[in-house]
Amino acid sequence: MSIWLMLGLFLVLANLPWIGDRVFFVYALERKSNWIRLFELMVYFFISLGIGIAFEIRFSGDVYTQGWEFFVTVLSLFLVLSVPGVIYRYQWLPMQYKFK
C-alpha cells in the first residue's frame, strides 16, 4: 500500500459521514443530525488511525511513540480532508434544491 493510496482512503473515510442519511450506511434516518455526523467522523478518524498503525507495523516493524502534537495534527489533516463532503452537504445540495 503506497502513501497515496492510504491518503486516498483517508479522504474517502473523512467524507463518508456527509454523503448520506444513514448512520454508518446501515441504519436509515429521516434526517441525520450534525452530532451524529460528528460522531461518525470521529469513529472514522480512529479507524484511519488504526489503518495508519497497521501500515507502520507492516513496513517498519515497530510503532513509533507519538506525543499529543502528532494526534492534533493528524486530526486537523483529517478535518481538512472532510471539507469536500461538508461543502457538498451544506452548500451544493441546498443550491440544487433551490434551483429546481
The 8 nearest C-alpha neighbors of each residue, nearest first, counted from 0:
[[1, 4, 2, 5, 54, 3, 58, 57],
 [0, 2, 4, 3, 5, 6, 54, 7],
 [1, 3, 5, 4, 6, 0, 7, 54],
 [4, 2, 6, 5, 1, 7, 0, 8],
 [5, 3, 7, 1, 2, 6, 8, 0],
 [4, 6, 2, 8, 3, 7, 9, 1],
 [7, 5, 9, 3, 8, 4, 10, 2],
 [8, 6, 10, 4, 9, 5, 3, 11],
 [7, 9, 5, 11, 10, 6, 4, 12],
 [8, 10, 12, 6, 7, 11, 13, 5],
 [11, 9, 7, 13, 8, 80, 12, 6],
 [10, 12, 8, 14, 9, 13, 15, 7],
 [13, 11, 9, 15, 14, 10, 43, 8],
 [14, 12, 81, 10, 11, 15, 9, 80],
 [13, 15, 84, 81, 11, 12, 17, 16],
 [14, 16, 12, 17, 18, 13, 11, 84],
 [17, 15, 36, 14, 18, 39, 40, 19],
 [16, 18, 84, 15, 14, 88, 19, 85],
 [19, 17, 15, 16, 84, 14, 88, 20],
 [20, 18, 21, 17, 16, 24, 15, 22],
 [19, 21, 31, 28, 30, 27, 22, 29],
 [22, 20, 27, 24, 26, 19, 28, 25],
 [21, 23, 26, 24, 25, 27, 20, 28],
 [22, 24, 25, 21, 26, 39, 16, 15],
 [25, 23, 21, 22, 26, 27, 19, 20],
 [26, 24, 23, 22, 21, 27, 28, 20],
 [27, 25, 22, 21, 24, 28, 23, 20],
 [28, 26, 21, 20, 25, 22, 29, 24],
 [29, 27, 30, 21, 20, 31, 26, 22],
 [28, 30, 31, 27, 20, 21, 32, 26],
 [31, 29, 28, 20, 32, 21, 27, 19],
 [30, 32, 20, 28, 35, 29, 33, 36],
 [33, 31, 34, 35, 30, 36, 37, 20],
 [32, 34, 36, 35, 37, 31, 38, 17],
 [35, 33, 37, 36, 32, 38, 31, 39],
 [34, 36, 38, 33, 32, 37, 39, 31],
 [37, 35, 33, 39, 16, 34, 38, 40],
 [38, 36, 40, 34, 39, 35, 33, 41],
 [37, 39, 35, 41, 40, 36, 34, 42],
 [40, 38, 36, 42, 37, 41, 16, 35],
 [39, 41, 37, 43, 38, 42, 44, 16],
 [40, 42, 44, 38, 43, 39, 37, 45],
 [43, 41, 39, 45, 44, 40, 46, 38],
 [42, 44, 46, 40, 41, 45, 12, 47],
 [45, 43, 41, 47, 42, 46, 40, 48],
 [44, 46, 48, 42, 47, 43, 49, 41],
 [47, 45, 43, 49, 44, 48, 42, 50],
 [46, 48, 50, 44, 49, 45, 43, 51],
 [49, 47, 45, 51, 46, 50, 52, 44],
 [48, 50, 46, 52, 47, 51, 53, 45],
 [49, 51, 47, 53, 48, 52, 54, 46],
 [52, 50, 54, 48, 49, 53, 47, 55],
 [51, 53, 55, 49, 54, 50, 56, 48],
 [52, 54, 50, 56, 51, 55, 57, 49],
 [55, 53, 51, 57, 52, 56, 50, 58],
 [54, 56, 52, 53, 57, 58, 59, 51],
 [57, 55, 60, 53, 61, 59, 54, 58],
 [58, 56, 54, 55, 60, 59, 53, 61],
 [57, 59, 55, 56, 60, 54, 61, 53],
 [60, 58, 56, 61, 55, 57, 62, 54],
 [59, 61, 56, 57, 58, 55, 62, 54],
 [62, 60, 56, 59, 63, 55, 57, 58],
 [63, 61, 56, 55, 64, 52, 60, 59],
 [62, 64, 61, 65, 55, 52, 56, 59],
 [65, 63, 62, 66, 61, 69, 67, 52],
 [66, 64, 69, 63, 67, 70, 68, 62],
 [67, 65, 68, 69, 64, 70, 71, 63],
 [66, 68, 70, 69, 71, 65, 72, 73],
 [69, 67, 71, 66, 70, 72, 65, 73],
 [70, 68, 72, 67, 71, 66, 65, 73],
 [69, 71, 73, 67, 72, 68, 74, 66],
 [72, 70, 74, 68, 69, 73, 75, 67],
 [71, 73, 75, 69, 70, 74, 68, 76],
 [72, 74, 76, 70, 75, 71, 77, 69],
 [75, 73, 77, 71, 76, 72, 70, 78],
 [74, 76, 72, 78, 73, 77, 71, 79],
 [75, 77, 73, 79, 74, 78, 80, 72],
 [76, 78, 74, 80, 75, 79, 73, 13],
 [79, 77, 75, 81, 80, 76, 74, 82],
 [78, 80, 76, 81, 77, 82, 75, 83],
 [79, 81, 77, 78, 10, 82, 13, 76],
 [80, 82, 13, 14, 78, 79, 84, 83],
 [81, 83, 85, 79, 84, 80, 86, 78],
 [84, 82, 86, 85, 81, 87, 14, 80],
 [85, 83, 14, 87, 17, 86, 82, 81],
 [86, 84, 82, 88, 87, 83, 89, 17],
 [87, 85, 83, 90, 84, 89, 88, 82],
 [86, 88, 91, 84, 85, 90, 89, 83],
 [89, 87, 85, 86, 92, 17, 90, 84],
 [88, 90, 86, 87, 85, 91, 92, 93],
 [91, 89, 86, 93, 87, 92, 88, 94],
 [90, 92, 87, 94, 93, 88, 89, 95],
 [91, 93, 95, 94, 88, 90, 87, 96],
 [94, 92, 96, 95, 91, 90, 97, 89],
 [93, 95, 97, 91, 92, 96, 90, 98],
 [96, 94, 92, 93, 97, 98, 91, 99],
 [97, 95, 93, 99, 94, 98, 92, 91],
 [96, 98, 94, 95, 99, 93, 92, 91],
 [97, 99, 95, 96, 94, 93, 92, 91],
 [98, 96, 97, 95, 94, 93, 92, 91]]
